[in-house]
């Protein structure tokens, strides 16, 4: 984050606010806990060296925190994949992460079809080669 002009403390506060904006109270992670996590990921404040790291799930692409040295095995579910698997049966997860309204695919598909026709060869004056 320092390369983006933010101190670790500023990045922590911005990240925590972003977390709060996508979840509903009561929040499952307190700012104190977030502070601890950052300390152990960056090896600052409470820790003299990093003991946690950020990994990327090969399945869904989400980033998550794990112990330094953790290896990912194909087919292992990350914490977010596990949440998604349990979302429809666990009321606690549903309360913390409300379902998003479904996307109207008809409108999206019609828009893509209109764009396709507009960009297709032979379209009236909209052909990039004309």
Rosetta blueprint (number, residue, H / E / L):
1 X L
2 X H
3 X H
4 X H
5 X L
6 X L
7 X L
8 X H
9 X H
10 X H
11 X H
12 X H
13 X H
14 X H
15 X H
16 X H
17 X H
18 X H
19 X H
20 X H
21 X H
22 X H
23 X L
24 X L
25 X L
26 X L
27 X L
28 X L
29 X L
30 X L
31 X H
32 X H
33 X H
34 X H
35 X H
36 X H
37 X H
38 X H
39 X H
40 X H
41 X H
42 X H
43 X L
44 X L
45 X L
46 X L
47 X L
48 X L
49 X L
50 X L
51 X L
52 X E
53 X E
54 X E
55 X E
56 X E
57 X L
58 X L
59 X L
60 X L
61 X L
62 X L
63 X E
64 X E
65 X E
66 X E
67 X E
68 X L
69 X L
70 X L
71 X L
72 X L
73 X L
74 X L
75 X L
76 X L
77 X L
78 X L
79 X H
80 X H
81 X H
82 X H
83 X H
84 X H
85 X H
86 X H
87 X L
88 X L
89 X L
90 X L
91 X H
92 X H
93 X H
94 X H
95 X H
96 X H
97 X L
98 X L
99 X L
100 X L
101 X L
102 X L
103 X L
104 X L
105 X H
106 X H
107 X H
108 X H
109 X H
110 X H
111 X H
112 X H
113 X H
114 X H
115 X H
116 X H
117 X H
118 X H
119 X H
120 X L
121 X L
122 X L
123 X L
124 X L
125 X L
126 X L
127 X L
128 X L
129 X L
130 X L
